[in-house]
């Protein structure tokens, strides 16, 4: 997919499409005339989003999928390819987070977070990569500033995002000469229901309040910036004012950043 001014009639598949950033991305690309493939484990929310996209006049098709299950990812991606003839853009957005100290957190929590955040993106990309390369398309990874910096009290989430960064920057180098692309998106804090489903140290949904820095942005604002960056086929986009500050401070003064972040997020380790 060479540089172009529109995504009209392009097939855009989004994971975690039922709510939050994923839903906003679906709406944004649908408004640009794209054909939308929706994937999510939340069947009710997924169907509601599919109907919403269709009501807006765009073509859409939803498939329930737990991205941590490789066979479900393969089935969903192959179904989109069969239905639409191929995939131009895959947006790996589905994710989960956790909060708690490394010392207290069960290893099973890390496996679940990695299963959704890392392996879910890997499975979908693996199933779609041939079609994306053939159509000179793009993979968009909704990573996080936590994918390039440390984040106190969220070691599992942070590890999964760092793993995504290593995997997909490498994939980009492998497919670049074929005309395909990978764009990594690193939002700061976004107001979604992700945090209301955060796992605690024992794997149950935590009631521990979330710590943030700065004002949270909206999924719609994130989707706007993703669309503009995708049109320019950027390599990486860091979003929000505080996200940009965090990224650059961590690059220039990493020890200072760690101390500052530890102070701001020390409540994450409180029981």
C-alpha positions as a LaTeX table, in Angstrom:
\begin{tabular}{lrrr}
\hline
Residue & $x$ (\AA) & $y$ (\AA) & $z$ (\AA) \\
\hline
Unk1 & 0.00 & 0.00 & 0.00 \\
Unk2 & 2.00 & 3.02 & $-1.20$ \\
Unk3 & 1.41 & 6.46 & 0.27 \\
Unk4 & $-2.10$ & 7.60 & $-0.54$ \\
Unk5 & $-4.55$ & 10.25 & 0.57 \\
Unk6 & $-7.34$ & 7.97 & 1.68 \\
Unk7 & $-8.16$ & 4.56 & 3.07 \\
Unk8 & $-11.29$ & 4.30 & 0.94 \\
Unk9 & $-12.09$ & 0.67 & 0.10 \\
Unk10 & $-9.07$ & $-0.55$ & 2.07 \\
Unk11 & $-9.69$ & $-3.51$ & 4.38 \\
Unk12 & $-8.86$ & $-2.54$ & 7.96 \\
Unk13 & $-9.01$ & $-5.25$ & 10.65 \\
Unk14 & $-9.00$ & $-4.14$ & 14.28 \\
Unk15 & $-8.58$ & $-6.31$ & 17.39 \\
Unk16 & $-10.16$ & $-5.18$ & 20.65 \\
Unk17 & $-12.74$ & $-3.44$ & 18.47 \\
Unk18 & $-15.72$ & $-3.48$ & 20.85 \\
Unk19 & $-14.74$ & $-0.50$ & 22.98 \\
Unk20 & $-12.15$ & 2.15 & 23.81 \\
Unk21 & $-9.35$ & 2.89 & 21.36 \\
Unk22 & $-10.30$ & $-0.04$ & 19.12 \\
Unk23 & $-13.87$ & 1.18 & 18.67 \\
Unk24 & $-12.67$ & 4.73 & 17.99 \\
Unk25 & $-10.24$ & 3.44 & 15.34 \\
Unk26 & $-13.04$ & 1.48 & 13.66 \\
Unk27 & $-15.25$ & 4.56 & 13.49 \\
Unk28 & $-12.42$ & 6.77 & 12.24 \\
Unk29 & $-11.35$ & 4.48 & 9.41 \\
Unk30 & $-14.98$ & 3.72 & 8.53 \\
Unk31 & $-15.54$ & 7.46 & 8.10 \\
Unk32 & $-12.65$ & 7.42 & 5.62 \\
Unk33 & $-14.45$ & 4.81 & 3.54 \\
Unk34 & $-12.56$ & 1.75 & 4.75 \\
Unk35 & $-14.05$ & $-1.73$ & 5.02 \\
Unk36 & $-13.87$ & $-2.71$ & 8.69 \\
Unk37 & $-13.17$ & $-6.14$ & 10.17 \\
Unk38 & $-13.84$ & $-6.24$ & 13.90 \\
Unk39 & $-12.40$ & $-8.73$ & 16.40 \\
Unk40 & $-13.10$ & $-8.90$ & 20.14 \\
Unk41 & $-13.85$ & $-11.44$ & 22.87 \\
Unk42 & $-16.85$ & $-9.35$ & 23.99 \\
Unk43 & $-19.53$ & $-10.72$ & 21.67 \\
Unk44 & $-22.29$ & $-8.33$ & 22.75 \\
Unk45 & $-20.12$ & $-5.22$ & 22.45 \\
Unk46 & $-18.68$ & $-6.51$ & 19.19 \\
Unk47 & $-22.08$ & $-6.91$ & 17.56 \\
Unk48 & $-23.16$ & $-3.47$ & 18.76 \\
Unk49 & $-20.06$ & $-1.95$ & 17.17 \\
Unk50 & $-20.63$ & $-3.86$ & 13.93 \\
Unk51 & $-24.19$ & $-2.51$ & 13.73 \\
Unk52 & $-22.96$ & 0.99 & 14.55 \\
Unk53 & $-20.38$ & 0.90 & 11.73 \\
Unk54 & $-22.94$ & $-0.43$ & 9.27 \\
Unk55 & $-25.46$ & 2.22 & 10.31 \\
Unk56 & $-22.85$ & 4.86 & 9.45 \\
Unk57 & $-22.84$ & 3.54 & 5.87 \\
Unk58 & $-19.60$ & 1.57 & 5.94 \\
Unk59 & $-19.12$ & $-2.12$ & 5.26 \\
Unk60 & $-18.26$ & $-4.15$ & 8.37 \\
Unk61 & $-17.95$ & $-7.74$ & 9.50 \\
Unk62 & $-17.36$ & $-8.89$ & 13.09 \\
Unk63 & $-15.86$ & $-12.13$ & 14.39 \\
Unk64 & $-15.72$ & $-13.05$ & 18.08 \\
Unk65 & $-12.15$ & $-13.92$ & 18.94 \\
Unk66 & $-10.00$ & $-14.48$ & 22.02 \\
Unk67 & $-6.66$ & $-13.28$ & 20.67 \\
Unk68 & $-4.74$ & $-15.37$ & 23.21 \\
Unk69 & $-5.95$ & $-18.48$ & 21.31 \\
Unk70 & $-3.89$ & $-19.02$ & 18.15 \\
Unk71 & $-6.54$ & $-21.12$ & 16.41 \\
Unk72 & $-9.18$ & $-18.42$ & 16.93 \\
Unk73 & $-6.85$ & $-15.75$ & 15.50 \\
Unk74 & $-6.09$ & $-17.92$ & 12.47 \\
Unk75 & $-9.79$ & $-18.56$ & 11.88 \\
Unk76 & $-10.75$ & $-14.89$ & 12.19 \\
Unk77 & $-7.98$ & $-13.55$ & 9.95 \\
Unk78 & $-8.57$ & $-16.21$ & 7.29 \\
Unk79 & $-12.30$ & $-15.44$ & 7.39 \\
Unk80 & $-11.65$ & $-11.75$ & 6.71 \\
Unk81 & $-9.31$ & $-12.61$ & 3.84 \\
Unk82 & $-11.87$ & $-14.99$ & 2.34 \\
Unk83 & $-14.67$ & $-12.44$ & 2.68 \\
Unk84 & $-12.85$ & $-9.31$ & 1.50 \\
Unk85 & $-10.06$ & $-10.73$ & $-0.67$ \\
Unk86 & $-7.25$ & $-9.62$ & 1.62 \\
Unk87 & $-6.20$ & $-7.28$ & 4.43 \\
Unk88 & $-4.59$ & $-3.88$ & 3.90 \\
Unk89 & $-4.26$ & $-2.75$ & 7.53 \\
Unk90 & $-4.13$ & $-4.86$ & 10.70 \\
Unk91 & $-4.51$ & $-2.87$ & 13.91 \\
Unk92 & $-3.30$ & $-4.94$ & 16.87 \\
Unk93 & $-5.08$ & $-3.12$ & 19.68 \\
Unk94 & $-6.50$ & $-5.81$ & 22.01 \\
Unk95 & $-4.89$ & $-5.66$ & 25.41 \\
Unk96 & $-5.08$ & $-6.12$ & 29.15 \\
Unk97 & $-3.16$ & $-4.57$ & 32.02 \\
Unk98 & $-2.21$ & $-5.41$ & 35.60 \\
Unk99 & $-1.21$ & $-3.56$ & 38.73 \\
Unk100 & 0.89 & $-4.83$ & 41.61 \\
Unk101 & 4.49 & $-5.36$ & 42.67 \\
Unk102 & 6.59 & $-8.02$ & 40.98 \\
Unk103 & 7.24 & $-9.59$ & 44.37 \\
Unk104 & 3.53 & $-10.12$ & 45.04 \\
Unk105 & 2.24 & $-10.91$ & 41.54 \\
Unk106 & 1.57 & $-14.50$ & 40.51 \\
Unk107 & 3.39 & $-15.84$ & 37.45 \\
Unk108 & $-0.02$ & $-16.77$ & 36.02 \\
Unk109 & $-0.83$ & $-13.05$ & 35.72 \\
Unk110 & 2.25 & $-12.57$ & 33.54 \\
Unk111 & 1.23 & $-15.48$ & 31.33 \\
Unk112 & $-2.25$ & $-14.03$ & 30.83 \\
Unk113 & $-0.98$ & $-10.53$ & 30.07 \\
Unk114 & 1.63 & $-11.85$ & 27.64 \\
Unk115 & $-0.95$ & $-14.18$ & 26.08 \\
Unk116 & $-3.23$ & $-11.31$ & 25.13 \\
Unk117 & $-0.88$ & $-8.37$ & 24.60 \\
Unk118 & 2.09 & $-10.09$ & 22.99 \\
Unk119 & 1.02 & $-13.44$ & 21.61 \\
Unk120 & $-2.36$ & $-12.08$ & 20.52 \\
Unk121 & $-0.59$ & $-9.54$ & 18.30 \\
Unk122 & 1.91 & $-12.13$ & 17.11 \\
Unk123 & $-0.81$ & $-14.66$ & 16.16 \\
Unk124 & $-2.87$ & $-12.11$ & 14.22 \\
Unk125 & 0.18 & $-10.67$ & 12.44 \\
Unk126 & 1.43 & $-14.15$ & 11.54 \\
Unk127 & $-1.93$ & $-15.07$ & 10.03 \\
Unk128 & $-2.25$ & $-11.80$ & 8.10 \\
Unk129 & 1.35 & $-11.08$ & 7.07 \\
Unk130 & 1.26 & $-12.75$ & 3.65 \\
Unk131 & $-1.80$ & $-10.77$ & 2.60 \\
Unk132 & $-0.43$ & $-7.52$ & 4.03 \\
Unk133 & 2.89 & $-7.91$ & 2.21 \\
Unk134 & 1.12 & $-8.86$ & $-1.03$ \\
Unk135 & $-1.05$ & $-5.72$ & $-0.82$ \\
Unk136 & 1.85 & $-3.53$ & 0.41 \\
Unk137 & $-0.17$ & $-2.88$ & 3.51 \\
Unk138 & 0.49 & $-1.99$ & 7.11 \\
Unk139 & 0.43 & $-3.38$ & 10.63 \\
Unk140 & $-0.38$ & $-0.83$ & 13.33 \\
Unk141 & 0.64 & $-1.80$ & 16.87 \\
Unk142 & $-1.07$ & $-0.04$ & 19.76 \\
Unk143 & 1.85 & $-0.28$ & 22.12 \\
Unk144 & 2.34 & 2.26 & 24.94 \\
Unk145 & 4.92 & 4.62 & 26.31 \\
Unk146 & 5.42 & 1.66 & 28.69 \\
Unk147 & 6.81 & $-0.23$ & 25.69 \\
Unk148 & 9.89 & 2.00 & 25.65 \\
Unk149 & 10.17 & 3.02 & 29.32 \\
Unk150 & 9.81 & 1.29 & 32.72 \\
Unk151 & 6.50 & 1.59 & 34.62 \\
Unk152 & 6.39 & 0.90 & 38.34 \\
Unk153 & 3.75 & $-1.57$ & 39.50 \\
Unk154 & 2.93 & $-2.76$ & 35.99 \\
Unk155 & 5.89 & $-5.01$ & 35.23 \\
Unk156 & 3.80 & $-7.57$ & 33.33 \\
Unk157 & 2.12 & $-4.94$ & 31.17 \\
Unk158 & 5.43 & $-3.20$ & 30.61 \\
Unk159 & 7.17 & $-6.47$ & 29.67 \\
Unk160 & 4.47 & $-7.32$ & 27.13 \\
Unk161 & 4.75 & $-3.90$ & 25.49 \\
Unk162 & 8.56 & $-4.01$ & 25.39 \\
Unk163 & 8.27 & $-7.43$ & 23.73 \\
Unk164 & 5.88 & $-6.00$ & 21.14 \\
Unk165 & 8.36 & $-3.23$ & 20.41 \\
Unk166 & 11.20 & $-5.64$ & 19.77 \\
Unk167 & 9.10 & $-7.98$ & 17.65 \\
Unk168 & 7.44 & $-5.43$ & 15.43 \\
Unk169 & 10.40 & $-3.12$ & 14.86 \\
Unk170 & 12.20 & $-6.22$ & 13.61 \\
Unk171 & 9.25 & $-7.27$ & 11.42 \\
Unk172 & 9.30 & $-3.78$ & 9.92 \\
Unk173 & 12.92 & $-4.23$ & 8.82 \\
Unk174 & 12.02 & $-7.58$ & 7.25 \\
Unk175 & 9.03 & $-6.37$ & 5.19 \\
Unk176 & 10.14 & $-2.85$ & 4.29 \\
Unk177 & 11.75 & $-3.78$ & 0.98 \\
Unk178 & 8.51 & $-5.49$ & $-0.07$ \\
Unk179 & 6.67 & $-2.19$ & 0.31 \\
Unk180 & 4.81 & $-3.15$ & 3.51 \\
Unk181 & 5.07 & $-1.28$ & 6.78 \\
Unk182 & 4.74 & $-1.43$ & 10.58 \\
Unk183 & 3.70 & 1.63 & 12.58 \\
Unk184 & 4.02 & 1.61 & 16.37 \\
Unk185 & 1.71 & 3.84 & 18.40 \\
Unk186 & 2.65 & 4.76 & 21.98 \\
Unk187 & $-0.24$ & 6.44 & 23.79 \\
Unk188 & 0.12 & 7.90 & 27.26 \\
Unk189 & $-2.87$ & 7.63 & 29.59 \\
Unk190 & $-6.16$ & 7.22 & 27.75 \\
Unk191 & $-9.62$ & 7.23 & 29.35 \\
Unk192 & $-10.94$ & 3.73 & 28.54 \\
Unk193 & $-12.31$ & 0.76 & 30.48 \\
Unk194 & $-8.91$ & $-0.99$ & 30.28 \\
Unk195 & $-8.01$ & 0.10 & 33.80 \\
Unk196 & $-11.35$ & $-1.02$ & 35.26 \\
Unk197 & $-10.43$ & $-4.57$ & 34.20 \\
Unk198 & $-6.81$ & $-4.47$ & 35.37 \\
Unk199 & $-5.61$ & $-7.66$ & 37.02 \\
Unk200 & $-4.31$ & $-7.58$ & 40.56 \\
Unk201 & $-1.46$ & $-9.62$ & 41.99 \\
Unk202 & $-3.62$ & $-12.73$ & 42.39 \\
Unk203 & $-5.17$ & $-12.54$ & 38.91 \\
Unk204 & $-8.56$ & $-11.17$ & 39.96 \\
Unk205 & $-9.72$ & $-7.71$ & 38.84 \\
Unk206 & $-8.04$ & $-5.23$ & 41.16 \\
Unk207 & $-9.89$ & $-2.60$ & 43.17 \\
Unk208 & $-6.65$ & $-0.69$ & 43.68 \\
Unk209 & $-7.00$ & 2.83 & 42.19 \\
Unk210 & $-5.01$ & 3.70 & 39.10 \\
Unk211 & $-2.15$ & 6.21 & 39.25 \\
Unk212 & $-1.77$ & 8.61 & 36.32 \\
Unk213 & 0.31 & 11.61 & 35.34 \\
Unk214 & $-1.29$ & 14.53 & 33.55 \\
Unk215 & $-4.66$ & 14.72 & 31.88 \\
Unk216 & $-5.99$ & 11.56 & 30.23 \\
Unk217 & $-6.77$ & 11.84 & 26.53 \\
Unk218 & $-9.76$ & 10.31 & 24.75 \\
Unk219 & $-9.92$ & 7.30 & 22.42 \\
Unk220 & $-11.25$ & 9.60 & 19.70 \\
Unk221 & $-8.22$ & 11.89 & 19.96 \\
Unk222 & $-5.95$ & 8.84 & 19.74 \\
Unk223 & $-7.80$ & 7.56 & 16.66 \\
Unk224 & $-7.46$ & 10.96 & 14.97 \\
Unk225 & $-3.70$ & 10.93 & 15.41 \\
Unk226 & $-3.41$ & 7.30 & 14.33 \\
Unk227 & $-5.21$ & 8.03 & 11.07 \\
Unk228 & $-3.02$ & 11.03 & 10.25 \\
Unk229 & 0.15 & 9.09 & 11.11 \\
Unk230 & $-0.99$ & 6.06 & 9.07 \\
Unk231 & $-1.53$ & 8.26 & 6.02 \\
Unk232 & 2.11 & 9.34 & 6.35 \\
Unk233 & 3.24 & 5.78 & 7.16 \\
Unk234 & 5.21 & 6.91 & 10.19 \\
Unk235 & 7.43 & 4.46 & 12.04 \\
Unk236 & 6.44 & 5.45 & 15.56 \\
Unk237 & 4.02 & 7.91 & 17.12 \\
Unk238 & 4.18 & 8.97 & 20.77 \\
Unk239 & 0.91 & 10.52 & 21.92 \\
Unk240 & $-0.09$ & 13.05 & 24.60 \\
Unk241 & 2.01 & 15.86 & 26.03 \\
Unk242 & 3.05 & 13.89 & 29.11 \\
Unk243 & 3.71 & 10.82 & 26.98 \\
Unk244 & 6.16 & 12.78 & 24.84 \\
Unk245 & 7.88 & 14.25 & 27.90 \\
Unk246 & 8.16 & 10.80 & 29.50 \\
Unk247 & 9.59 & 9.30 & 26.33 \\
Unk248 & 12.31 & 11.93 & 25.89 \\
Unk249 & 13.25 & 12.21 & 29.58 \\
Unk250 & 13.64 & 8.42 & 29.71 \\
Unk251 & 15.95 & 8.57 & 26.68 \\
Unk252 & 18.08 & 11.48 & 27.86 \\
Unk253 & 18.08 & 10.98 & 31.66 \\
Unk254 & 17.03 & 7.37 & 32.32 \\
Unk255 & 17.99 & 7.24 & 36.01 \\
Unk256 & 16.22 & 10.53 & 36.74 \\
Unk257 & 13.17 & 9.19 & 34.91 \\
Unk258 & 13.14 & 6.01 & 36.97 \\
Unk259 & 13.33 & 7.98 & 40.23 \\
Unk260 & 10.62 & 10.43 & 39.13 \\
Unk261 & 8.35 & 7.63 & 37.93 \\
Unk262 & 8.89 & 5.64 & 41.14 \\
Unk263 & 7.87 & 8.67 & 43.21 \\
Unk264 & 4.74 & 9.35 & 41.13 \\
Unk265 & 3.63 & 5.72 & 41.09 \\
Unk266 & 4.68 & 4.56 & 44.56 \\
Unk267 & 1.02 & 4.02 & 45.51 \\
Unk268 & 0.90 & 1.15 & 42.99 \\
Unk269 & 2.94 & $-0.94$ & 45.43 \\
Unk270 & 0.72 & $-0.22$ & 48.40 \\
Unk271 & $-1.46$ & $-3.13$ & 49.53 \\
\hline
\end{tabular}
